Amino acid sequence: MELDDLDRKAAELLDGFLVRKDLVRTFARQFPVPTYVVEFLLGRYCASTDPEEIEEGLEVVQRQLKSRTIKAGEEELFKARAREKGEIKVIDLIQARLDTKNDTYMASLPSLRLNDVRIPDELVSEHERMLTGGFYAELTLEYDASIAQEQGGRPFGIRALREIQLSKRDVLDELARARRHFSTEEWKAFLLRSTGIEAAGLSERQKDAMLLRMVPFVERNYNVVELGPRGTGKSHLFQQVSPYAHLISGGKATVAKMFVNNANGQRGLVCQYDVVCFDEVSGISFDNKDGVNIMKGYMESGEFSRGKESIRADGSIVLVGNFDVDVEHQQRIGHLFGPLPEEMRHDTAFMDRIHAFLPGWDVPKVSKELLTDHFGLVSDFLSECWSQLRNQSRVSQWQGRVFFGGALSGRDTNAVNKTASGLLKLLYPGDDLTPSEEDIEWAIHIAMEARRRVKEQQKRIGAAEFRNTHFSYTMGEDGVEKFVATPELQSDSSIGNDPLEPGQVWSITPGGQTANGQEEHPGLFRIEVNEGPGTGVKILNKPVPPAFRESVGYAEQNLYTRAGQLVGDKEPRQHEFTIQLRAFDAAKSGSKLGVASLIAMSSALLKRSVRGGLIVVGEINLGGSIEPIHNPVTLVEIAVEKGATAILMPVTSRKMLFDLSDEMATKVDIQFYLDARDALLKSLGD
């Protein structure tokens, strides 16, 4: 393998904590243990970039895995060795239970098919996780021939064990120290490599989705849903990468196992693990009809009751599952929570407790090209760092710098804060590291989109209180309000309900004869204006359509002569406007778009967005008069077809709309304006 710059930098800064990820895959396929078990050994013997040291270490790892892991069919061989030698060392999943008949603990080792292994009480007390699903460990298994001869004797016993996870505690300082020498993009790529993924061929959205998957590991009581196509490695992170995560595969989830066993007070999975992941969530059901309610209460407050006692835990809940159809079809036939179990599927209160809906359709299918052959952090080091990050928060880093829009409820704000805090912890693992403005905005944007996706599904189910989903944020007190969309609801040729950026306006040309004598149909356009220091108006389209240049000229003159009415004390002559016309149909002339151009320039100057879902039509002449439209019925029909919720037209069109069908009239809000100021006020709304 050729070392690249990222490998060299990592080797220099994190020597002793790295492992080559292709070696991990080689061993993981050969031996029946999770990836992090293999990495634990590779980290011990092969944490080097020196090829000779790696070769020597590989021989040791190969020898240990071969002699200590039990493949199917080898159970009796290992038991016989234990009998001959008196004790053997094995690597296995250890689970324990209380045998109430004999008032003693019994361990089970699944790979050896042993269910009644003696284990000292103190070992169980030290490692309570063996009572709730178990963990992988290096075990010393002894065999006592004298006990074997007793009636009902249990000859096998655990003499010692060592959990397969890191014992060092100052790992976070090491990671934070190294992070200072990486750029943000390098660090993202390195994090992905550490989970086995090569970032080089991924789009930004794909990288963002994979980083969002990591947030439950670093954020306490974080609830996330990921639904999407099969084969994208949804459960891999929770099963293979961290010993602090527990995967529940489809089937019954018991309240006793998840939360607390009332019979003996034993704490459940959410108390023992950082992350509890429900795989194939559509098949999950609770043994107790109150199971979902207990889970709902826990997801809200991080607490659950056992009799009079209230128990706190901080395990994050992850629900992953598959769509049987693509995301567009899923939205047509219902909503994106469709694959959840019946008792959760239409429960808006349950959904409200989900902090983020991760778009599984943005994650590529796992293939050979997606897996990295480079160096990444050893899993036990990485998972220990993640676990320690759970005790920190990054919310204070944007308070007073980022302001959330009015559409976010208290739960929405909490969800966005938790997601953004988690993302920034991943990027900046030291609490003394200060994130850049760009990285804060990146985290807020992802967090808002992931939470808005939840809100959109609640709105689809028809709950009135979730109607306002136009999430937005403003960076700095004088910043521009930016609206965050969920791309799966948008289409390039459809308008959608979200307000556009300031300076952007949808419009429709009325069509008719163009300057060169050709007939043109009406067409949808988006006008995009940016303003900055300077003077005049510059149209960026090459070549500039003559009819559009004419409309922009009318708009420019009206903005100058009516500045007081339109933009108050702002002086438009001291600003340069750059304008781009985007066509979404066959029409390209951009004719008679004067009113929309005037509103776009005013909106850019005022830094205020035009209302979402609105189309503005009409032409203004040099004197400021509004020209009548010859085909308003056609324009309303096109507006409906393009997904607009409102259309703003000259008042002279009112009497010409009597031919509009009742059905069309009920699908769009038709509003009228008298002059340029009236049009602007109605466009900007509240």
MISE-258097 format. One record per atom (N, C-alpha, C, O): x, y, z. Coordinates in steps of 0.2 Angstrom, whole numbers, plus 5000, padded with zeros to 4 digits. Layout:
# residues N
XYZ...
END
This chain:
# residues 686
500449945000500050005000500450065000500950075004500350114996500650184995500350225001499750235001500850255005500650305010500450365007500850395003499950395008499750465006499950515011500150495017499750585010499950635014499550625021499850635026498950605020498550595026498850535031498850545037499050485028499350435031499950455035500050435041500350495031501050515034500950565040501250555045500450605039500250655045499950615051500150635056499550565050499250535055499750495059499750485065500250465055500750415058501250465062501450435067501350525060501750565064501450585070501750595076500850605070500450635076500150575081500050595087499950525078499550475082499950405082499550355081500550405082500950345082500750295088500650315093500550235086500350185091499650175092499350135095499250225088498550215089498250205082497650215081498650185077498450175070498450105068498750065071498050085063498050025061497850025053497450065051498149985049497949985042497249945041497249885043496749975038496049955038496049895034495549855035496449885029496349825024496549765028496349705027497049765033497249715037496749685041496549625042496349735044495749725048495249675044495049625047495149695038494649665034494849595033494449545033495549585031495749515030495649465036495349415035495749495042495649445048494949445050494749385051494549495049493849495051493449435047493049405049493749425040493349375036493549305038493249255038494149305041494449235043494249205049494149145050494049255054493949235061493249255063493049315061492849215067492149235069492149285075491849275080492449345074492349395079492249465076492449475070491949515080491849585077492549615075493049595077492449665071493049705068493449735074494049735074493049765079493449795085493949745089494349765092493749685089494149635092494749625088495349615091494749615082495349605077495749665078496349665079495449725078495849795078496149795085496749825086495849775090496149775097496849735097497349765100496849685094497449645093497949675088498549685090497749695083498149735078498449795081499049815080498049835085498249895088498849875093499249915094498749815096499249795101499949775098500449795100499949745092500549715089500749755082501249745080500249785079500449815072500249885071500249915066500249925077500149995077500750035074501050075078500950025068501650055066501550055058501150025055501950105055501950105048502550075045502650065039502950045049503550005047503349935044503049895048503449925038503249865035503449795039503149745039504149805041504349745044504049735051503849675053503949785055503549775061502849755060502649715064502549775055501849755053501849685052501449645054502349655048502349585046502449545053502149495053502949565057503049525063502349525067502149475070502049585068501449595072500849545069500549515073500849545062500349505059500349435061499849395062501049405061501149335063500849325070500549275071500949375075500749365082499949365082499649325085499649415078498949415078498649355075498149325078498949335069498649275066498749215071498249175071499249205075499349155079498849155085498549105087498749215088498249225093497549215091497149175095497349235085496649225083496549155082496049125083497049125079496949055077496949005083496548965083497349025088497348985094496748995099496648955103496449065098495949085104495249095101494849095105495149095095494449105092494249035090494548995087493549025091493248955090492848965084492248995084492948925079492548925073492048875074492148825078491548875070490948825070491248755069491648745064491048705073491348645073491948625077492148565077492248675080492848665084492748665091493248665095492148675093491948675101492248625105492548635110492148555102492348505106493148495107493448475112493448525101494248525101494448565107494948555110494148625108494448675113494248645120494648655124493648615120493448585127493948535129494248525135494148495124494648445125495348465127495648445132495548525124496148555126496148585133496648575137495548615135495548635142495548575147495848585152495348525145495348465150496048435150496248415156496448435144497048405144497548455148497948435152497548525147497948565150497748595156498148635160497148595158496948625164496648685163496148705167496848725158496548795157496848815150497348795147496448855146496548885140496348955140495948975143496648995135496449065134496049065127496249035122495449095128495049105122494749175121494749215126494549195115494249255114493549245112493349205107493049265117492349245115491949305118492149345122491249295116490749345119490549305126490349255126490649345131490449315138489749355140489749415141489349305142488649335145488549295152488849245153488249325156488149295163487349305165487049345163487149255169486449255172486549235180487049205181486049255183486049235190485649165191485049165188485949115193485649045194485349055201485649035206484649065202484349075208484249015212484249015219484248955209484248885213484848885217484848855223485448895215486048885218486348955221486948955224485949005220486249075222486949085220487349105224487049075213487749095211487649115203487149105200488149145201488149165194488449115189488849075191488149115183488349065178488549105172488149155170489049085169489249125162489149075157489149015157488949105151488949065145489349095139489449155139489649045136490149065130489849035124489948975122489549075120489149055114489549015109489348965106490249035108490648995103490748925105490848885101490848915112490948845114490348815116490348755118489748845115489148815117489048795124488848735126489348835128489348815136488948865139488948925138488448845143487948885146487948885154487648925157488448845156488448835164489148845166489448795169489448895165490248905166490248945173489948995174490648915178490648945184491049015183491549025179490849065187491149125187491149165194490649165197491649185196491649225203491249285203491149315198490849295209490449345210490749415208490449465205491449425211491749485210491849505203491849565201491949455198492049465191491449495188491449545184490849465190490249495188490149565190489849605186490249575196490149645199490549695196490349755194491249675194491649715190491449735183491549785181491149685180490949685173490149675172490049625169489749725174489049705174488749695167488249675166489149725162488849715155488749645153488349635149489049595157488949525155488249505156488049455154487949545161487249525162486749555157486149535158486949605153486449635148486749625141486849675138486749565139486949555132487649535131487849505126488149555136488849525136489249575132489049625129489949555132490449585128491049535127491049485129491449555122491949515120492549525125492749585127492849465126493449475131493949415130493749365127494549425132495049375132494949335139495049365144494849275138494649235144495149185146495449155141495249165152495549115155495049065157494749065162494949005153494448955155494848895158495248865155494648875164494948825167494448765167493848765166494748705168494348635168494548605175495148585176494048585179494248555185493948485185493348475185494348435184494148365183493748335189493348295189493948355195493648335201492848355202492448315204492748415199492048445199491648405194491048395195492048385188491648345183491348285186490848255183491748255191491448185193490848195198490548145199490748255200490148265205489548265201489548275195488948245204488348245200488148315199488148355204487948325193487748395191488348445192488248505192488948415192489548465192489648505186489448485181489948565187490048615182490848625182491148665185491148585177491948585178492248645175492748665176491848675170492148735167492048795171491548805174492648835171492548905175492948955172493448945169492749015173493149075171493649095177493349115182494249095176494749115181494949185180495049225185494949215174495149285173494849305167494749265162494749375166494549395160494849465159494949505164494949485152495149555151494649585145494649555140494249635147493849665142494249685136494749715137493949675130494249705124494049775123493649785119494349815126494249895125494849925129495249895133494949985127495550025129495550035137495050055139496150035140496150045147496450115149496350145154496750145144497050215145496550265145495950255142496550315150496050365151496150435147495750475146496850445146496950515143496950525136497250565133496550475133496550465125496350535122496550545116495850565125495550625122496050675121495950715116496450685126496950735125497450725119497650775115497650665118498050645113497650655106497950685101497050645106496650655099496650725098496750755092496450765103496350845102497050875100497050915096497550845103498250875101498350865094498650905090498250805091498350785084497850825080498050845074497250835082496750875078496950945075496850965070497350975080497651045078498051045072498051095068498350985070498750985064498350965057498650965052497750955058497350935052496850985050496651025054496750995043496251045041495551005042495550945043494951045042494351015043494250955038493950905040494350965032494250915026494650855028494450795027495350865030495750805031495450765037495450705037495250805042494950765048494350725046494250675049493950755042493350715040493550655037493250595038493950665032494250605028494550555033494450485032494950575038495250535043494750495047494850435049494250535049493750495053493350445050493250385052493250455043492950405039493350345038493150285038494050355037494450305036494550265043494550205043494450295048494450255055493850215056493950165060493350225052492750175052492750135046492250095045493350135042493450085037493150115030493250075025492950175029492750205023493250255020493550295024493350245014493750295010493350355007492850345003493550415009493150475008493250495001492850534998493750474998494050504991493450514986493350564983493050454985492550454980491850474982491450474978491850504988491150524990490950594989491350634989490350604988490050674988490050704995490050665000489950774995489850805002489250775005489350765012488750765002488150745006488250675008487950655014488550625005488750565007489150565013489050525018489650605013490150615019489750635025489750615030489250685024488850715029488450665032488350665038488150625028487650565031488050525035487850495040488650505033489150455037489350485043489450445048489450555043489750585049489150585054489150585060488550605051487950605056487750535059487550535065487950485056487950415059488350405065488150375070488850445066489350445072489050485078489250475083488550525077488350575082488150535088488250555094487750485088487450445094488050425099487950415105488650415096489250395100489450445104489750435110489450505102489750565106489250605109489350655113488550595108488050635111487550595116487350545113487450615122487050575127486350585125486150635123485950525126485250525125485050555118484650605118485350535113485250555106484850505103485050445102484250525100483850475096483850495089483650545087484050445085484050455078483750395074483850335076483450405068483150355064483550365057483650415055483750305055484050295048483650245044483650185046483250265039482950225034483150235027483250295025483250185024483550185017483550125013483350075016483950115008483950055004484450005008484750025012484349945006484749885009485549895006485649925001485949865010486649865008487049925009487649935006486849975013487250035014487650035021487950085023487649975024488049975030487750005036488150035040487150005036486750045042486950015049487050055053487049955050487149925056487849915058488049895063488349915052489049905053489349945059489749915063489250005059489550055064489350025071489750035076488750005072488449995079488649925081488649905087488849875076489049805078489749795078490049755082490149825073490849815072491349855075491949835076491149925076491649975077491749985084492350005086491249985088491350005095491049955100490549935100491449945106491149895111490649935115490349895119490649995114490150035118489450035115488950065118489350005109488649995106488449925106488749875106487749925106487449855107486949855101486449905101486949805097486449795092485849745093486049685095485249765093484649725094484449705087484149755084484449645085484249625078483449605079483249585084483149615074482349615073482149565078482449515080481449575081481149525085480949565092480949625092480849525097480549555103481149585107481649565108480949645109481349685114481049685121480449715121481349655126481049655132481149715136481649745136480649745140480749805144481249785149481649835151481349725152481849705157482549715154482949735157482549695148483249695145483449765143484049785143482949805140483049875138483249915144483649965144482749915149482749965154482949945161483549955164482549905164482649875171482249815172481749805170482649765175482249705177481949715184482349715189481349715185481049725191481149675196481049685202481249615194481349555198481949565202481949545208482549585199483149585203483449655203484049665205483149705200483449775199483949785195484349835194484149735190484649735186484549795180484049795177485049835180484949895175485049865168485349815166484649895163484649865156485149895151485549935153485049885145485549905140485649985139486250005139485150025140485250095140485650125145485950175145485750085151486150105156486850075155487350105158486950025152487549985151487950005145488550005145487650035140487950045133487850125131487350155134488350145128488250215125487750225120487350275119487650165116487150165110486850105110487150045110486150105109485750045108485450055101485050095100485650005097485350015090484849955088485049895089484249975086483749925084483849915077483749955073484049855075484149835068483549815065483149785068483449815058482849795055482249815059481849775062482149885060481649905065480949885064480549885069480749875058480049855056479849785060479249775061480349745062480149685065480249685073480049635076480349745075480449755083479749755086479349795084479649725091479049735096479249715103479749685104478849755107479049745115478649685117478049675115478849655123478549605126477949635130477449595132477949695132477549725136477149785132477449825129476449785133476149835129476349905131476249955127476649915137476849985139477549995137477850045138477849945133478549955131478650015127479150055128478250035122478350095118478250155122478650205121477850155127477750215131478350225136478550285137478650165138479250175143479750205138480150245141479850175132480350205128480250275126480750315126479650295125479450365123479650405129479950465128479450385135479650425141480450435141480650485143480750375140481550375141481850425136482250465137481550425129481850465124481750535125482150575123481250555129481050625131481550645136481850705135481550605141481950635147482550605150482950625154482750545146483250505149483150465155483650445159482550465157482350425164481750375162481450385158481750325167481250285167481150265174481550265178480550235176480350215183480350145184480250105180480550125190480550065193480250065199480550085204479550055199479150065206479150145207479050185203479350155213479450225215480050265213480150325213480550215211481250245210481250265202481050235198481550325201481650345194482450335193482850355196482550305187483250285185483450335179483050335174484050365179484250395174484750355170485150315173484750365163485250335159485450375153485050425152486050365150486150415144486250375138486550405133486050315137486150275131485750305125485150325126486050315120485650345114485350285110485550235110484750305107484350255104484350265096484250325094484550215093484650225085484150165082484150115084483750195078483250145074483450145067483450195063483650085064483850075057483350025054483149975057483250045048482749995044482850005036483150055034482449975033482549975025481849995022481349985025481950035017481350055012481349995007481849975005480749965006480649915001480549954994480649924989480450014994480450054988480850114988481250124993480950154983481350214983481050274987480450264988481450324989481150374993480550414990480150434994480650424984480050464980479450424981478850454982479450354979478850314980478650314987478050314988479050304992478850304999478450365001477950355004478650424998478350485000477650484996477150514999477550454990476950454987476450404990475850424991476650354993476250304996476050315004475650285006476450365007476350375014476850425016476850485014477250405021477750455024478350415025478350355025478950455027479550415028479650375034480150345035479150385039479150335045478850275043478750235048478650265037478250205035478450135038478150095040479150125037479450055039479450045047479649985049479250095051479350085058478750035060478250025056478850005066478249955068477649995069477650055070477049955069476449985069476350035075476050085074476550015081476450055087476850125086476650175090477250135082477650195082477550235075477650295075477350195070477250225063476850285063477150335059476350295066475850355065475850395071475450435072476350385076476250415083476750475082477350475083476350535081476750595081477150615087477650645087476850595093477250605099477850565100478450595102477850505097478450465097478950505092479550505093478750525086479150555081479550615084480050635082479150655088479350715091480050705095480350755096480150645097480650635101481250615097481850605100481250605091481750585086482150655085481850705082482750655087483150715086483350725078483450785076483450675075483650675068483450615064483450555066483250625057483050575053483650575048483650625043484050525048484650525043484450495037484150445036484550535031484350515025484750455022485250465019484550395023484850335021484950325014485450295012484550355010484650355003485250395000485350394994485550435005486150475003486750435004487250455002486650375007487250335008487450285003486950255001488050285000488150234994488150164997488250155003487950114993488050044994488750024996489150054992488849985001489549965002489849924997489549874995490349944994490749904989491449904990491649944995491849864986492549864987492849934987493349954990492649974982492950044981492750084987493150134988492250074991492050114996492550105002492550145007492850045003493250025009493950055008494250045003494250075013494850105013495450055014495350005018496050065011496650025012497150065016497650045017496950125019497450165022497350155030497050115032497750205033497750195040497150235043496950285041496950215049496450245053496550235060496950195062496150265064496250255071496050185073495550155070496350155078496150085081495450095084495350145087495050055083494350055085494250075093493850115095494650035097494550045104494850115106494550135111495350145103495550205104494950255102494750305106494750245096494250295094493550295098493250345100493350235100492750225103492850245111492350275113493450245113493550275120493450345120493250385124493750375115493750455114493050475113492750525116492650435109491950455108491550455114491150495116491650395118491350385124491450445129491050475133492150465129492250525134491950595131491850635136491850595125491550665122490850665124490650725124490550615126489850615128489750665134489250685136490250675138490250715144490250795143490250835147490450805136490450875135489950905130489550865128489850965130489350995125489651055121490151085124489451065115489751125111489251175110489351225106488651175113488151225111488351295113488151335109488751305118488951375119489351405114489451465114489651365109490051385104489651425099489951465095489051425098488651465094488151505097487751545093488051495103487551545106487751615106488351635108487251655104487451725103487751745096487851795094487951685092488151695085487751665080487751695074487251615082486751595077486151595080486051585086485651625077484951635079484451595075484451595069484051555078483551505075482951545073482751585077482651525067482051555065481451535070481451495074480851575069480251565073479951495072479451485076480051465066479751395065479951345070479551295070480451355073480751295078480451295085480451345088480151245087479851235093480351225098480951215096480251215105480751205110481051135108481651125109480651085106480951015105481351025099481950985098481151065094481551065088482251095089482751075087482251155093482851185095483351135099483951135098483051105104483451055107483750995103484350985103483350975098483550925093484150955089484650915088484051015086484551045082485251055086485751045084485151075092485751095096486151025098486751025097485750975099486050905101486450885094487050865095486150885089486450865083487050905081487650875079486950965081487551015079488151005084488751005082487950995091488450985096488850925094489450925095488450865093488850805091489250815085489850785085489050845080489450855074490150895075490650875073490050945079490650985081491150945086491750955085490850905090491250865094491650815090492250805091491350785085491750745080492350785077492850755076492150845074492650885071493150915075493750925073492950935081493450965086493450935093493050955097493750875093493750835099493950865106493850835111494350925105494550955111494151015113493951055109493951025119493451075121493751145121493451195121494451145120494851205119494951225112495251275110494651185107494751195100494151245098493551225100494251295094493751335092493551325085493951335080492851305084492651295077492651355073492451405075492751345066492651405062491951415061491551375062491851485058491151505056490851455051490251435052491251435046490951385041490751315044490251285042491151295049491051225052490451235056490051185057490351285060489751295064489151295059488651265061489151335054488551335049488451265046487851245045488951235044488951165042488551115046488051085044488751125053488351075058487651095059487251055059487551165059486851185060486451165054485851145055486651175048486251165042486051085042485551075041486551045043486450965043485950955049485450915048486050985055485550975061484850995059484350955061484751055056484151075054483751035049483151015049484151015044483850975039483650905042483050885040484050875046483850805049483250815053482850765054483150865057482550875061481950895057481450875059482050935052481550955048481150895045480550895044481650845043481350785040480850755044480350725042480950755051480550725056479850765055479350735055479950835056479350875056478950875050478250875050479250865044478850855038478450795038477850795035478650735041478250675041477650685046477150665045477750725052477250735056476750785053476150775054476950825049476450865045476050825040475450835039476350775037476050735032475450695035474950685033475650675042475150635045474550675047473950655048474650745047474050785047473950825054473450855055474450825058474450855064474550935063475050955060474050975065474051045064474651085067474851125064474851055073475351095077476051085073476551125075476051045068476751035065476751075058477151055053476251115057476151145050476751185048476951185042477051225052477551265050478251235050478551215056478451215044479151175044479651215041480251185039479551285040480051325037480651345041480651395044481151295042481651305047482151355044482351345038482451395048482951445046483351465052483251455057483951495050484451525055484751585052484751595046485051625056485351685054486051685058486051675064486551695054487251695057487451765059487451805054487551785065487651855067487051895067486551875064487051955071486451995072486252025065485652045064486752045061486552075054486552025048486552045043486551965050486651915045485951905041485451925043485951865035485451855031485051785034485451745036484451785034484051725036484151675031483951685025484351615033484451565028483951505029483851485035483551485024483051435025483351365023483751355019483251315027483551245026482951195023482451185027483051175018482651125014482851055015483351045017482351005014482550935014482450915007481950915004483050905004483150894996482550844993482350854988482450794997481950744994481250774993480850744989481150824996480450864995480450904989479950934986481150924987481150974982481350944975481550884974481150984970481350964963481551024959481251074961482051014955482251074952481751114948481851174948481251084945480751114941480151134945479651154942480151114952479551124956479751184961480351184963479251214963479451274967479451264974479951284978479051214977479151204984478851264989478751314986478851244995478551295000479051345003478851385007479651325002480251355006480351425003480451434997480451475008480651545005481351535002481751495005481451574997482151564994482651614997482451655002483251614995483751664998483451734996483151744991483651785000483551854998483751864991484351844990483351904987483651914980483351864975483551874969483051814977482751764973482051764972481651764977481751764966481051764965480851714959481151714954480251684960480051644955479551684950479251724953479551674944479151714939478951674933479251624932478451684930478251654923478151704918477851754919478451694912478351744907477751724903477551664903477351774901476751764898476751724891476251704888477351724888477351694881477151744876477051804877477051724870476851764864477451774859477851724859477451824855477951824850478551864852478551914856479151824851479751854853480051904848479751914843480551944850480851994845481051974838480952004833481251904838481351884831480751844827480851814822480151864830479551844827479351774828478851744825479651734832479451664834478951664840479051714844478551614840478051614845478351574851478651524850478251594857478551564863478051554868477651594869478051494871477551474876477751504883478351524883477251514887477451534894477951484897477951424896478351514902478851474905479051494912479051554913479251444916479451464923480251484923480651454920480351534927481051564928481151574935480651594939481751574937481951604944482451654943482951644939482351714945482751774945483251774951482951764957483851774951484351774956484751834956485151844952484651874962485051944962485551944968485351924974486151964967486551974973486752044972486852074967486852074978487052144978487752154982487852114987488152204980488752214984488952294982488552324979489552304985489752374984489852394976490052344973489752454974489852474967489252504965488852534969489152504958488552544955488352504949488752464946487652514947487452484941487152414942487152384947486952384936486652314936487052274931487152294925487252214933487652164928487252104927487052074932487052084921486652024920487251974918487551984913487251914922487751864921487651814915488051784913486951814913486851764907487251784901487351844899487551734898487851744891487551694886487551634887487351724880487151794879486551814884486151774886486551884885485951904888485351914884485351944878484751874886484151884881483951954881483851984886483851984875483652054874483052074878483052124881482552034878481852044881481952054889481652094892482452004892482552004899482952074901482852104906483452094896483852154897483352214898483452254902482852214893482352264893481952274900481952324903481752214902481352214908481752234914481552264919482352214915482852224920482952304920483052334925483052334914483152404913482552444916482652494920481952424915481352454918481352444925481252494929481552384928481552374935482052414938481952444944482652424935483252464938482952534939483052564944482752564933482552634934481952644939481952694942481452604940480952614945481252604952481052634956481752564953482052554959482452624961482352644967482752654956483052714958482552774959482652814964482052774955481552834956481052824961480852874964480952764963480452754969480852714975480552684979481452734976481852704981481552714988481552664992481352774989481052784996480452744998480352725003479952734993479352694994479552614994479252584998480152594991480252524991480752504996480652454999481352534997481852515001482052565006482552555009481552615008481752655013482352705012482452735007482752695017483352745017483952715014484452745013483852655011484452625007484552665000484052674997485152674998485252704992485452654986486052634986485052634982485152584977485752604972486052554970485852664971486352684966487052674969487552674965487152664976487752644979487852574979488352544983487452534976487552454976487652434969487252454964488052384968488052344961487552284962487652244966487152274957486752214957486952164951486952184946487052104953487252054948486652004948486351984953486351994942485751964941485851904936486251904931485551844938485551784934484851764933484451754937484751744927484051714925484151644924484451624920483751604928483751534927483051504924482551524926483151474918482551454914482351374916482851334917481751364917481551294919481151254914480851204915480951294909480551264903480951284896481551304896480551264891480851284884480951354883481351374879480451394886480551474885481151494888481451474893481551544884482151564886482251644886482751674888481751674883481751744882481751794888482051844888481451764893481351804899481051874899481151924902480551874894480151934893479651954898479351904901479552014899479052044904479052014911478651994914479752014913479851994920480052054925480452044929479852114923480052174926479852184933480252194937479252164935479052164942479452114946479652134952479452054944479852004948480552024949480852014954480852064943481552084944481652144949482152144953481152184949481152244954481052214961481452234965480652164962480552134969481252094971481452104977481552064966482152024967482752074970483052064974482752134966483352184968483152214975483552224979482552224976482352254982482452204988482652224993482252144987482352094992483052084994483252074999483552084989484252084990484552134994484952134998484252194992484452254996484252255003484552275008483652235004483352235011483552175015483452165021483852125011484052065014483452025018483551995023482952025014482351995016482051945011482051955005481851885013481651835008480951845006480551875010480751825000480151824997479751765000480051715001479051775001478751715004478851655000478951654994478851595003478951535000478351514996477751534997478451474990477951454986477551504982477051494979477851564981477551624978477851634971478451624970477451644966477651664959477351734958476751754959477851774956477651844954477651854947478151844943477051884944477051894937476851964935476552004939477051994929476852054927477452094925478052084927477352154921477852194918477752264921477152284921478252304922478152374924478552414918479052394916478252474917478552514912478952574915479052574921479352614911479752664913479452714918479752734923478852724916478452774920478152744927477852774931478252674928478052644934477352614934477052584938477052614928476352584927476452514926476952484923475952474928475952404927475552384921474952404920475852344917475552324911475052264912475252224916474552264908474052204909474352144906474752144901474052084908474352014906473751994901473151994903473951964895473451944891473151874892472651854890473551834896473351764897473351734905473751694906473051774909473151754916472851684918473151654923472351664915472151594916472751544915472851494919473051544910473551504908474151504913474451454915474351564915474851574920474651544927475051514930474051554929473851514935473851444935474051404939473651414929473651344928474451314928474551264931474851354925475551334925475851344933476251294935475651394936475851404943475651334947476051314951475051314946474851254950475251194948475451154952475351184942475751134939476451124942476751074943476751184943477451194946477451184953477951194956476851184956476851174964476851234968477051234974476651294965476651354968476051354973475551314972476051384979475451394983475151464982474551474985475451514979475151574978475451604972476051594970475051644969475251684963475051754964474451774966475551804962475351874963475351904956475851904952474751934954474651964948474352034948474152054953474452074942474152144942473452134943473052084941473152184946472452184948472052184941471452164942472252214936471952214930471752144927471352134923472052094930471952024928471351994931471051944929471052024936470551994940469951974936469651924937469652024932469052014928469151954923468751934920469851944921469951894915469951824918470051774914469951814925470051754927469351714928469351654931468851734925468151704926468151634922467751594924468651624918468651564914469051504918469151454916469351524924469751484928469351434931468851444934469451364930469051314933469051314941469551344944468451294944468451294951469051254954469251274960469151194951469751154954470351194955470751194960470551234949471151264949471151324954471651334958470551354955470551414959470651394967470851434971470451334968470551304975471251284977471451274982471651274971472351244972472851294974473451284976472751364972473251414973472851474975472351494974473251514979473051574982473151634977473751644976472651664974472851714969472751784972472251794975473251824972473251884975473451934970473751924965473152004971473252054966473652114969473652124975474052144964474352204967474152264962474052254956474252324965474052384961474652424958474652444952475252424962475852454959476452414962476352364965477052444961477652414963477652404970477852354973477552454974477552454981477152404984477252364989476452394982475952354984476252274982476152234987476552264977476852204975477352184979477452124981477852224981478352214985478152194992478352144995477652234995477452225002477052155002477152115007476752134997476352074997476852014996476651954998477352024992477851974991478251954997478351894999478452005001478851995007478451965013478751935018477751975013477351955018477551985025477652045025477551945030477551975037478252005038478452025043
END
